[in-house]
Amino acid sequence: MGASEVLGEAAEIPITVAGSVMLAGAHAVNWRHKSHR
């Protein structure tokens, strides 16, 4: 296993976490706008 492979795998985790956090944030914002009506 090369160092670049390890770095690649380590970089995928925060990217996935950030993506799910962004999705959750977008859903929360949409839900807030709908509930205010």
N, C-alpha and C positions, 0 to 999 in steps of 0.2 A: 504494500500500500504506500503510495507516494504522498509527500506532504501536500501536494495540490489536491489530491483526492480527499484527504482529511479536511482540508480547508473548505472544499466544495460541499462536503456533507455538513460541516459545522455551519456554513452560511445558509444552507437550506432551511434550517430550523427557525432562526429569527425571521426569515422572510415569510415562512408559513404562518408563524405566530402573528407577525405584523399584518398579514393579509386577513387573518381571521378577526383580529382586533378592529381593523378598518371596516370589515363587513358588519361586525356587531355594532360599531359606532354608527354606521349608516342606517342600520335597522332601527337603532334607538332614536336617531334624529327623525326618521320617517314616522315612527310610532308617536313621537311627541307631537309632531305637526298634525297628525290625524286626530289625536286625542284632544287637541286644543279646539278643534272645530265644534 
